[in-house]
Amino acid sequence: MQGIGPGTILSGRYTAERRTARYTNAEQWTARDSTLDRPVLLLAVHREHHNVAAVLDAARRVAGLDNPRLCRILDVGSDGDISYVVEESLDGALSMAELLAAGPLPAPEVRRIAGEASLVLDVARHRGLHHQQLTPDLVLRTPDGDVKVRGLATMAALAGIDHVPDQEAARADAMAVVALTYAGFTGTWPLPGPSGGLPPAPRVASSIAAPSELAAGVPNDLDALCRLTFAQGQGPTTPGDFARQIAPWSPIPVMIPTMSPGARPENQPDAFTDPELMPVRGDRSAQGPGQRRPDAFSARRHDPRQDRAQDKDVELDENVELDE
């Protein structure tokens, strides 16, 4: 894209380093903030982009949404022909797409990642903000295990779909978090359009194959949600609806041992199907990858209603009975 390349300095502050994504009249770059001496992520949009003003407006609105599950927008501005959105870089974080490159995720971690993503999308929905372009490369897990969503509202504006009615946009986000669930088990993407680098989901007859037809250890409720959403055109209508249906989940990240594809340590259970394989964030004891914590999930199950103290915009039904 004209106007930006390695070494380009925007507004005397942000030095572009490496291009990581390319769009029509827009690019994403890693960059350096010389003022605060920190790495950042830069979305650069050329002035010829048909929706550049909407991209900047969306970014400013998202910047006002303070939520720990959201990648923070640090700055919005323009320099000559280039307008830009600056986000925190989240050093060391891996996208869900990168995690899936090593194989399917443990079922509790699939539930946790999809659930955490759905909560921030529902908070945003109550502010009139939607993602509509959520894919596995835009959902990140930090080294501490926190789940972060990138590209809220700005990616929709970049794609020119920022004027979609709220009900339709909420349904799109609900389908996307169900799709994250599907991807977590199968490594494939069941929706049309951008896939975050994942291959398309296989079809059986005229519909998308259910996760349980492709992978072992898929919980019945998550399998049923995927069937309803992709084979029957039903399923959740908002991200909050999805969160209620899959709750509770553990706040603790569930990791998998690092090993070559297809390998398994001798006399060890399968990390992809055993939900008890879980090093715990903040636990500095001898609980490492491949060791059991029998009571870790039962001791700390996550109820999304608890988030209202922090995310006051999430409206979850008090009458919903959550399984323990």
Buried (B, 14 or more C-beta within 10 A) or exposed (E): BEBBEEEBBBBEBBBBBEBEEEBEBBBBBBBBBEEEEEEBBBBBBBEEBEBBEBBBBBBBBBBEBEBEBBBBBBBBBBBEBBBBBBBBBBEEBBBBBBBBEBEBBBBBBBBBBBBBBBBBBBBBBBBEBBBBBBBBBBBBBBEEBBBBBBBBBBBBBBBEBBEBEEEEBBBBBBBBBBBBBBBBBBBBBBBEEBBBBBEEBEEEEEEBBBBBEBBEBBBEEBBBBBBBBBBEEEBBBBBBBBBBBBBBBBBBBBBBBEBEEEEBEEEBEEBBBBBBBBBBBEEEEEBEBBBEBEEBBEEEBBEBBEBEEEBEBBEBEEEEEBEE
